[in-house]
């Protein structure tokens, strides 16, 4: 972790963090607009999304088929986490799981 910080430097780390949060925020906004509940108002890189049971099963099944890792948080909740390797293309594919459910 320390070499990662040294390699990227303070400006690089800020840019990476900003990009990650922007993807999470954009995803949260899109999911809210689609009628899904984002549990927490404040977040950085991880979202907790509430669905109904059938939607959750469908989203998890589609995610598995597309090799997208989502966290099953129990009940009707899913977790979505972002890191510096994710792109807008990944976000589009992720949102397609929810629109297809």
ChimeraX attribute file (.defattr): number of C-alpha atoms within 10 A of each C-alpha:
attribute: neighborCount
match mode: 1-to-1
recipient: residues
	/A:1	6
	/A:2	6
	/A:3	8
	/A:4	9
	/A:5	12
	/A:6	11
	/A:7	11
	/A:8	13
	/A:9	11
	/A:10	11
	/A:11	10
	/A:12	13
	/A:13	15
	/A:14	12
	/A:15	13
	/A:16	16
	/A:17	15
	/A:18	15
	/A:19	18
	/A:20	21
	/A:21	19
	/A:22	15
	/A:23	22
	/A:24	22
	/A:25	18
	/A:26	13
	/A:27	20
	/A:28	25
	/A:29	14
	/A:30	14
	/A:31	17
	/A:32	13
	/A:33	10
	/A:34	12
	/A:35	10
	/A:36	16
	/A:37	15
	/A:38	20
	/A:39	13
	/A:40	11
	/A:41	7
	/A:42	9
	/A:43	13
	/A:44	15
	/A:45	18
	/A:46	18
	/A:47	23
	/A:48	19
	/A:49	20
	/A:50	18
	/A:51	19
	/A:52	11
	/A:53	11
	/A:54	10
	/A:55	17
	/A:56	20
	/A:57	15
	/A:58	15
	/A:59	22
	/A:60	20
	/A:61	15
	/A:62	18
	/A:63	18
	/A:64	12
	/A:65	9
	/A:66	12
	/A:67	9
	/A:68	16
	/A:69	13
	/A:70	15
	/A:71	14
	/A:72	15
	/A:73	12
	/A:74	8
	/A:75	11
	/A:76	15
	/A:77	19
	/A:78	19
	/A:79	16
	/A:80	18
	/A:81	16
	/A:82	19
	/A:83	15
	/A:84	14
	/A:85	8
	/A:86	13
	/A:87	13
	/A:88	11
	/A:89	9
	/A:90	14
	/A:91	16
	/A:92	11
	/A:93	13
	/A:94	20
	/A:95	17
	/A:96	14
	/A:97	18
	/A:98	19
	/A:99	11
	/A:100	10
	/A:101	14
